Amino acid sequence: MLDRDVVEEFLLEELKDAGIRIPKGIDKRKLVEAFCRYTEEDYYEWLKDNFKSFFDHWNPDWDWIKKKIAEIDDETR
């Protein structure tokens, strides 16, 4: 779940940098909530797709996964 305060700060800065003004009649907090929900839904789909890829569509290549884990171990030494 996204931190709404952080997202609000991000959105306001990005909108400002892009020269976009929030129209009257659009509540800033509701805009933040709508953006968060949109992002969270997309994020969940992205996670599902990556799960399928990482675990080779329910046929995991455990040797490949062990190599990925070993890469992490090498980085942390």
C-alpha positions as CSV (number, residue, x, y, z in Angstrom):
1,M,0.0,0.0,0.0
2,L,1.4,3.4,-1.0
3,D,2.0,6.1,1.5
4,R,-0.6,8.7,0.5
5,D,1.3,11.6,1.9
6,V,4.4,10.7,-0.1
7,V,2.4,10.2,-3.2
8,E,0.7,13.6,-2.7
9,E,4.0,15.3,-2.4
10,F,5.3,13.5,-5.6
11,L,2.1,14.3,-7.6
12,L,2.1,18.0,-6.7
13,E,5.8,18.3,-7.6
14,E,5.4,16.4,-10.9
15,L,2.3,18.4,-11.8
16,K,4.1,21.6,-11.1
17,D,7.1,20.6,-13.1
18,A,4.8,19.6,-16.0
19,G,2.9,22.9,-15.8
20,I,-0.3,21.1,-15.0
21,R,-2.9,22.7,-12.7
22,I,-5.5,20.7,-10.9
23,P,-8.9,22.1,-12.1
24,K,-11.3,23.6,-9.7
25,G,-13.8,21.0,-8.6
26,I,-11.2,18.2,-8.3
27,D,-10.4,17.5,-4.7
28,K,-6.7,17.1,-4.2
29,R,-7.0,14.2,-1.7
30,K,-9.4,12.4,-4.0
31,L,-7.0,12.8,-6.9
32,V,-4.2,11.4,-4.8
33,E,-6.4,8.4,-3.8
34,A,-7.5,7.8,-7.4
35,F,-3.8,7.9,-8.5
36,C,-2.8,5.5,-5.7
37,R,-5.5,3.0,-6.5
38,Y,-4.6,3.1,-10.2
39,T,-0.9,2.6,-9.4
40,E,-1.6,-0.2,-6.9
41,E,-3.8,-2.1,-9.4
42,D,-1.1,-1.8,-12.0
43,Y,1.6,-2.8,-9.5
44,Y,-0.3,-6.0,-8.6
45,E,-0.6,-7.0,-12.2
46,W,3.1,-6.3,-12.7
47,L,3.9,-8.5,-9.7
48,K,1.7,-11.3,-11.0
49,D,3.4,-11.2,-14.4
50,N,6.9,-11.2,-12.8
51,F,5.9,-14.1,-10.6
52,K,4.9,-16.1,-13.7
53,S,8.2,-15.3,-15.4
54,F,10.4,-15.9,-12.4
55,F,8.8,-19.2,-11.7
56,D,8.7,-20.1,-15.4
57,H,4.9,-20.4,-15.5
58,W,4.6,-22.8,-12.6
59,N,7.6,-24.9,-13.8
60,P,10.5,-23.3,-11.8
61,D,14.1,-23.7,-12.9
62,W,15.5,-24.1,-9.4
63,D,19.1,-24.0,-10.7
64,W,18.5,-20.7,-12.3
65,I,16.8,-19.4,-9.1
66,K,19.8,-20.6,-7.1
67,K,22.1,-18.6,-9.4
68,K,20.0,-15.5,-8.9
69,I,20.3,-16.0,-5.1
70,A,24.0,-16.6,-5.4
71,E,24.3,-13.2,-7.3
72,I,22.7,-11.5,-4.3
73,D,25.1,-13.3,-1.9
74,D,28.1,-12.1,-4.1
75,E,26.8,-8.5,-4.0
76,T,26.5,-8.4,-0.3
77,R,30.1,-9.7,0.4
